[in-house]
Amino acid sequence: MQVEQLSATLLIVPKNPEKLTSEGRAWLASLSDEQRAWVEQDMALRRRAAELARRLGRDEEALYKTLLHFRRSASERLRLGLRHGRLRTVARRA
């Protein structure tokens, strides 16, 4: 199962593992050790984002994405920023 598929499946998995339904527990048990570790790590990250959102009064999803990006190296974040951004500070006029 690819990470994208796991991410899409996580939409139905609660942040708190104690609140998993029997179907969710069966799904989690069916994963490989590597996949289960990824899911558990992602659930912990989502819990951290929810805690920060409550405390800071910010958007939970935005905080989650920010925490995800902090896991990347500085060079990887720069590469992604340059790929999606502009290299020039001012756009050329035709």
N, C-alpha and C positions, 0 to 999 in steps of 0.2 A: 504494500500500500504506500503510495507516494505521500509526501508531506502535504501537498495540496488537498488530497483526499482526506487526510487526517484532519486538516484544518476545517474543511467543510463539515466533517462529521462532528467536530467539536461544538458546532452550533447547537447540537441537541444534548451535549454533555454539560451538566452543571459545574460551576467552579468548585463546589464543595464535594469531594469524593464520597462523603457520608450520605449525600442526597441522591446518589446514583440509583436508578431503578434497577430491577432485576435484569431487564434488557440491556441497560447500560453496563452493568457489571459483567454480563456475559460477553458483550462486545469488547470490553477492556481486557477480559481474560483471553479472548481469542487473538489478541495482538502478540507480536513477537516481543522479546525483552526490550529491544531497541525502540520499537514503536511505543510500547507502554511507558518507557522512560521519557520519551518525547512528550507524550500526552500528559503525564504527571507533572513534568516541568512546565508545560504550557498552562496547565490548570493552576499551578502555584503562581505563575506570572500574572495570570488573570485575577487571582485573589489579591495579589499585591497591588495591581492597578485599581481594583475596586476599593481597597483600603485607602489608597492615596486619593482617589476621587472623592470619597466620603469626607476625608480630612481636609482636602484642599478646595472642595467645591468645584472640581473640574470634570471634564468629560472622561468617563472611564475608558472608552475605546481609544481615544487619542492618547491617553496615558499608557495603555497597553502597547500601542504601536511604538511609542517613544521608548518604552522599556525593551521592546524587541530590537529596535535599532541600536540601543546601547550595548547589546550583545555582540554586535559586529565590530570589527576592527576599525580604527580611524581611517585607514586607507580604503577600506571597502565602503564606508559611509561617504567618503569623498568621491570615489568612483561612481557610486550610485547618484550622488547629487549632481555631478557633472554630466552624467548620461541623461538625466531628466531636466536639467537646467540649461541655462545659456552660458556660453563661455565669455561672451561680451557683456559688459554692464549696460551698454546702450544698444538698442536695436538699430540696425542700418535702415536708412530711409531710401526708398527706390526713386 
